Amino acid sequence: MIAVGDLAPDFVLRDQNNEQVQLSSFRGEKAVLIVFYPFAFTNICTGELNRVRDELETFQNDDVQVLTISCDSPYSHKIFSEREGFAFPLLADFWPHGAVAQAYGAFNEKIGVANRGTFLVDRDGVVRFAECNSVGTGRDASVWQAAIKEL
């Protein structure tokens, strides 16, 4: 897994609207909270992303952009985002399958999905917070909020 102090690997992925989003496009402008999750439409994943949705102003604002990533397709992300009312990008690490999750050390080779990795990348592209939980272990988003406040 990449660690605090590492330069975040750049990527270009498609969001739920099939638009390309590149991590480095935020460099110099905003920090980025990257939230990997295993599957759309599942209980833990939906709960974690609903917390981001419900408290969005503490995760995404003029200083920070949220980018969520799973190996699901942009098309499933479209339905998931519409159903749940997500106002942040859901990025598809679909093909090559899990390449971005692998670059961050957050890919679960055994079942072929992203683990629950969270990375806060500052405006210079440096990782300032990193955690990675297994697929079945939920995360405490208040830890992310604290890391954002420390920036």
C-alpha positions as CSV (number, residue, x, y, z in Angstrom):
1,M,0.0,0.0,0.0
2,I,1.2,3.5,-0.7
3,A,2.1,5.4,2.5
4,V,1.8,8.8,3.9
5,G,4.5,11.0,2.3
6,D,4.4,9.1,-1.0
7,L,3.4,10.8,-4.3
8,A,0.0,9.6,-5.2
9,P,-0.1,7.6,-8.5
10,D,-1.9,9.5,-11.2
11,F,-4.9,8.0,-13.0
12,V,-7.6,8.7,-15.5
13,L,-10.9,7.0,-14.9
14,R,-14.5,7.4,-16.2
15,D,-17.2,8.6,-13.8
16,Q,-20.8,7.7,-13.6
17,N,-21.5,10.1,-16.5
18,N,-18.8,8.4,-18.6
19,E,-16.6,11.5,-18.3
20,Q,-12.9,11.2,-17.8
21,V,-11.5,12.4,-14.4
22,Q,-7.8,12.7,-13.9
23,L,-6.3,12.9,-10.4
24,S,-3.5,15.3,-11.4
25,S,-6.1,17.8,-12.8
26,F,-6.7,18.8,-9.2
27,R,-3.0,19.5,-8.5
28,G,-2.3,23.0,-7.2
29,E,-6.1,23.6,-6.8
30,K,-7.6,21.1,-4.4
31,A,-6.7,18.2,-2.1
32,V,-8.4,14.9,-3.1
33,L,-10.1,12.4,-0.8
34,I,-9.9,9.0,-2.7
35,V,-12.3,6.4,-1.3
36,F,-11.9,2.9,-2.8
37,Y,-14.9,0.5,-2.2
38,P,-15.5,-3.1,-3.2
39,F,-19.1,-3.1,-4.7
40,A,-21.9,-0.7,-5.6
41,F,-25.3,-1.5,-4.0
42,T,-23.9,-3.4,-1.0
43,N,-24.7,-2.6,2.6
44,I,-21.3,-1.4,3.9
45,C,-20.3,0.4,0.7
46,T,-23.7,2.2,0.5
47,G,-23.5,3.1,4.1
48,E,-20.0,4.6,3.8
49,L,-20.9,6.6,0.7
50,N,-24.2,7.7,2.2
51,R,-22.3,9.2,5.1
52,V,-20.2,11.2,2.6
53,R,-23.4,12.3,0.8
54,D,-25.1,13.3,4.0
55,E,-22.1,15.3,5.3
56,L,-20.7,16.3,1.9
57,E,-19.6,19.8,3.0
58,T,-17.1,18.3,5.4
59,F,-15.6,16.0,2.8
60,Q,-16.0,18.1,-0.4
61,N,-15.7,21.8,-0.6
62,D,-13.6,24.6,-2.1
63,D,-10.4,22.9,-0.7
64,V,-11.2,19.2,-1.2
65,Q,-12.6,17.0,-3.9
66,V,-14.0,13.5,-3.2
67,L,-13.3,10.8,-5.7
68,T,-14.8,7.3,-5.0
69,I,-13.5,4.3,-6.9
70,S,-14.6,0.7,-7.4
71,C,-14.1,-1.9,-10.1
72,D,-17.8,-1.6,-11.2
73,S,-18.6,-0.2,-14.6
74,P,-19.6,3.4,-15.2
75,Y,-23.0,2.2,-16.1
76,S,-23.6,0.5,-12.7
77,H,-22.2,3.6,-11.1
78,K,-24.7,5.8,-13.0
79,I,-27.7,3.8,-11.5
80,F,-26.0,3.6,-8.0
81,S,-25.4,7.4,-8.0
82,E,-29.0,8.2,-9.2
83,R,-30.5,5.8,-6.7
84,E,-28.5,7.2,-3.7
85,G,-28.3,10.8,-4.8
86,F,-24.5,11.0,-4.9
87,A,-23.1,14.4,-5.9
88,F,-19.5,13.3,-6.2
89,P,-17.7,11.2,-8.8
90,L,-18.0,7.4,-8.7
91,L,-15.0,6.3,-10.8
92,A,-14.8,3.0,-12.6
93,D,-11.6,1.1,-12.2
94,F,-13.1,-1.4,-14.6
95,W,-10.5,-2.0,-17.3
96,P,-7.7,-2.8,-17.0
97,H,-9.5,-4.4,-14.1
98,G,-8.5,-2.9,-10.8
99,A,-5.3,-1.2,-12.2
100,V,-5.7,1.9,-10.0
101,A,-6.5,0.0,-6.9
102,Q,-3.4,-2.1,-7.6
103,A,-1.3,1.0,-7.9
104,Y,-2.5,2.1,-4.5
105,G,-2.0,-1.3,-2.9
106,A,-5.7,-1.5,-2.3
107,F,-6.7,-4.4,-4.7
108,N,-7.9,-7.7,-3.3
109,E,-6.3,-10.3,-5.7
110,K,-8.3,-13.1,-4.1
111,I,-11.7,-11.8,-5.1
112,G,-10.8,-9.2,-7.8
113,V,-12.2,-6.0,-6.1
114,A,-10.9,-3.0,-4.3
115,N,-10.4,-3.2,-0.6
116,R,-11.6,-0.3,1.5
117,G,-8.7,2.0,0.9
118,T,-8.8,5.7,1.7
119,F,-6.2,8.2,0.7
120,L,-6.1,12.0,1.3
121,V,-3.9,13.6,-1.3
122,D,-2.8,17.2,-0.8
123,R,-2.6,19.9,-3.5
124,D,1.0,18.9,-4.3
125,G,0.0,15.3,-5.0
126,V,1.4,13.9,-1.7
127,V,-0.5,11.4,0.4
128,R,-1.3,12.9,3.8
129,F,-3.6,10.1,5.1
130,A,-3.8,6.4,4.2
131,E,-5.8,3.5,5.5
132,C,-6.8,0.1,4.0
133,N,-9.4,-2.2,5.5
134,S,-10.5,-5.6,4.1
135,V,-13.7,-5.9,2.1
136,G,-15.9,-6.8,5.0
137,T,-14.6,-4.2,7.5
138,G,-16.2,-0.8,7.3
139,R,-14.4,2.5,7.9
140,D,-15.0,5.4,10.3
141,A,-15.4,8.5,8.1
142,S,-14.8,10.8,11.1
143,V,-11.1,9.8,10.7
144,W,-11.2,11.2,7.2
145,Q,-12.8,14.4,8.4
146,A,-10.1,14.8,11.0
147,A,-7.4,14.3,8.3
148,I,-9.0,16.9,6.1
149,K,-9.1,19.4,8.9
150,E,-5.3,18.9,9.5
151,L,-4.5,19.9,5.9
